[in-house]
Amino acid sequence: MPVMPRPSILSVEPYVGGESKVPGVNRIVKLSSNEGPFGPPPAAIAAIAEAGREAHRYPDGGATALREAIGRHHGLDPARIVTGNGSDELLALLILAYGGEGTELVMSAHGFLMYELTGRWAGCHIIKVPEKNLVADVDGLIAACGPRTRLVILANPNNPTGALLPQAEVNRLRAGLREDILLVLDSAYAEYVEDPGYDPGQALVDAGSNTVMTRTFSKVWGLGGIRLGWAYGPAAIIDVMNRVRGPFNVSAPAMAAGIAALSEPDWVAKSVAHNSAWRARLTEGLEALGLKVHPSHGNFLLVDFGSAEASKAADAHLRARGLIVRGVAVYGLPTCLRITVGTAEECGMVLDALAGAGSPVQRRAAHA
Ligand SMILES: *Cc1c(COP(=O)(O)O)cnc(C)c1O
């Protein structure tokens, strides 16, 4: 008999990240992982280099300075913040601690894939609730919860759809869930949201004992490679996360990078202004080509090419020109591609490629 993992582990498909290479193409423009167009904040680059000089020392396992910096920046109690090796780690800790064999995890049909992968690792039964026009359906989510449901996880805005669930609906979701169901609000794209009524989760966390918000330095902060995320929650849940996390789960360079990034003047404002302007221009350009673009509140667009074949052809066409975007068939959206809002030049390259000679989009428009 070979050694075997728990049976549910073998149902986990390894996560496939955004690609970064095309054989035979020199200049690659990577628009497949929503990484932000400006690189890391300069202050973070310097802090990472500086932290290297002390790399023989273990990091502060309590991440005190980082949690205090995050608390100051967001107006939150540092004692109720836990940091992690990306928010993916924190989501996994929550799922493993509150889910597990014999429990159910409820998510929206086109919600972030890691919830399902980690949920299966934990042994949870995954329930995916159909969406309405690619937006999470609150009544459906509430109705899907049964006696064994322990977790509901919602990305707001959601990746890969870009959809924003209005705040009243998020509140209604929490109010409609049993008290013993943990609601996890994954606010990875919070900084990009311009809706004045939006709350990334702080208010709902503070209003009860069963909601947690997760955040990341990987998107607007440009630090995906450093692996840094954080969660804000009720004291009892933060206590659980501190029990189950690795004692040194965030490296010293990651902590230094996070603290420095928060001190970078105007970083978020600059990034958000660029994103709003170019998300709009990219949307217009794509719509002018006859494509359907779903309204996005993140730094990416979900673009519908009309059929799985057309989306594959567009993907191949872009790829041959070094433009790597994200196929989202694994999200149940085979007719779509997800395109990160890059620099002005990169957005122009995408539009030029799709409008240019030999583009499958052009051909489709010509036949229409
Ligand atoms: C990118 C992303 C994350 C993961 O971010 P890390 O902090 O890099 O682990 C989590 N949730 C959503 C919805 C994301 O798009």
Ligand as a Chemical Component Dictionary entry (heavy atoms), coordinates in Angstrom:
data_LIG
# 
_chem_comp.id                   LIG 
_chem_comp.type                 NON-POLYMER 
_chem_comp.pdbx_formal_charge   0 
_chem_comp.three_letter_code    LIG 
# 
loop_
_chem_comp_atom.comp_id 
_chem_comp_atom.atom_id 
_chem_comp_atom.alt_atom_id 
_chem_comp_atom.type_symbol 
_chem_comp_atom.charge 
_chem_comp_atom.model_Cartn_x 
_chem_comp_atom.model_Cartn_y 
_chem_comp_atom.model_Cartn_z 
_chem_comp_atom.pdbx_ordinal 
LIG C1 C1 C 0 -5.122  38.231 -6.139 1  
LIG C2 C2 C 0 -6.226  37.829 -5.265 2  
LIG C3 C3 C 0 -6.019  37.306 -3.982 3  
LIG C4 C4 C 0 -4.703  36.802 -3.492 4  
LIG O1 O1 O 0 -3.795  37.672 -3.202 5  
LIG P1 P1 P 0 -2.442  37.327 -2.435 6  
LIG O2 O2 O 0 -2.489  38.297 -1.314 7  
LIG O3 O3 O 0 -1.393  37.602 -3.445 8  
LIG O4 O4 O 0 -2.438  35.916 -1.961 9  
LIG C5 C5 C 0 -7.109  37.036 -3.187 10 
LIG N1 N1 N 0 -8.345  37.240 -3.629 11 
LIG C6 C6 C 0 -8.600  37.718 -4.845 12 
LIG C7 C7 C 0 -10.003 37.911 -5.261 13 
LIG C8 C8 C 0 -7.549  38.017 -5.704 14 
LIG O5 O5 O 0 -7.813  38.436 -6.951 15 
# 
loop_
_chem_comp_bond.comp_id 
_chem_comp_bond.atom_id_1 
_chem_comp_bond.atom_id_2 
_chem_comp_bond.value_order 
_chem_comp_bond.pdbx_ordinal 
LIG C1 C2 SING 1  
LIG C2 C3 SING 2  
LIG C2 C8 DOUB 3  
LIG C3 C4 SING 4  
LIG C3 C5 DOUB 5  
LIG C4 O1 SING 6  
LIG O1 P1 SING 7  
LIG P1 O2 DOUB 8  
LIG P1 O3 SING 9  
LIG P1 O4 SING 10 
LIG C5 N1 SING 11 
LIG N1 C6 DOUB 12 
LIG C6 C7 SING 13 
LIG C6 C8 SING 14 
LIG C8 O5 SING 15 
# 
